Amino acid sequence: MKEPAIRSASSEELQQILKWISYRLRALEQIAAHLEEMRELAEKAADPRSTRSERSELNHKVQKLQQKVNELNLMTTMSYNEMCMN
């Protein structure tokens, strides 16, 4: 069975990949912070003393954070796909 050919990446390509990795790591740090905040909000909402209105407001905040998480993930995924296409 023939081994697939592996091509060497140029220095420029490697620099581009390192930039993307750095970008992705920053995005993942933001995502982790948003997820932690979402966990804290969920704990507050689970408190039996919270009112329906408070839970609704907390849920709205969680949904906004979820949207931010999705956007960060999409942005970094799209930038990686664009980088691979060049």
C-alpha positions as CSV (number, residue, x, y, z in Angstrom):
1,M,0.0,0.0,0.0
2,K,1.4,3.4,-1.1
3,E,1.9,6.0,1.6
4,P,0.2,9.4,0.9
5,A,2.6,12.2,-0.1
6,I,3.1,14.7,2.6
7,R,4.1,18.2,1.5
8,S,6.1,20.5,3.6
9,A,4.5,23.8,4.7
10,S,6.3,27.0,3.9
11,S,7.4,29.3,6.7
12,E,4.7,31.7,5.6
13,E,2.0,29.0,5.9
14,L,3.3,28.0,9.3
15,Q,3.2,31.6,10.5
16,Q,-0.4,31.9,9.3
17,I,-1.3,28.7,11.1
18,L,0.3,30.0,14.3
19,K,-1.6,33.2,14.0
20,W,-4.9,31.3,13.7
21,I,-4.0,29.1,16.7
22,S,-3.4,32.2,18.8
23,Y,-6.7,33.7,17.5
24,R,-8.5,30.5,18.3
25,L,-7.0,30.2,21.8
26,R,-8.1,33.8,22.6
27,A,-11.6,32.9,21.4
28,L,-11.7,29.7,23.4
29,E,-10.7,31.7,26.5
30,Q,-13.7,34.0,25.9
31,I,-15.9,31.0,25.3
32,A,-14.8,29.4,28.6
33,A,-15.6,32.7,30.4
34,H,-19.0,32.9,28.8
35,L,-19.7,29.2,29.7
36,E,-18.7,29.8,33.3
37,E,-21.0,32.8,33.5
38,M,-23.8,30.7,32.0
39,R,-23.3,28.1,34.7
40,E,-23.5,30.7,37.4
41,L,-26.7,32.1,35.9
42,A,-28.2,28.6,35.7
43,E,-27.4,28.1,39.4
44,K,-29.1,31.3,40.3
45,A,-32.1,30.3,38.2
46,A,-32.3,26.9,40.0
47,D,-32.5,28.6,43.4
48,P,-36.1,27.9,44.6
49,R,-36.2,31.5,46.0
50,S,-35.8,33.0,42.5
51,T,-39.0,34.4,41.1
52,R,-40.4,33.6,37.6
53,S,-39.4,37.1,36.5
54,E,-35.9,36.6,37.7
55,R,-35.6,33.2,36.0
56,S,-36.9,34.7,32.8
57,E,-34.3,37.5,33.0
58,L,-31.5,35.0,33.8
59,N,-32.7,32.8,30.9
60,H,-32.5,35.8,28.6
61,K,-28.9,36.5,29.7
62,V,-28.0,32.8,29.1
63,Q,-29.4,32.9,25.6
64,K,-27.4,36.1,24.8
65,L,-24.2,34.4,26.1
66,Q,-25.0,31.3,24.1
67,Q,-25.3,33.4,21.0
68,K,-21.9,35.0,21.7
69,V,-20.4,31.5,22.2
70,N,-21.8,30.4,18.9
71,E,-20.6,33.5,17.1
72,L,-17.1,33.2,18.5
73,N,-16.9,29.5,17.4
74,L,-18.3,30.3,14.0
75,M,-15.9,33.2,13.4
76,T,-12.8,31.2,14.3
77,T,-14.0,28.2,12.3
78,M,-14.7,30.4,9.3
79,S,-11.3,32.1,9.6
80,Y,-9.6,28.6,9.6
81,N,-11.6,27.5,6.5
82,E,-10.6,30.7,4.7
83,M,-7.0,30.2,5.7
84,C,-7.0,26.6,4.3
85,M,-8.5,27.7,1.1
86,N,-5.7,30.2,0.4
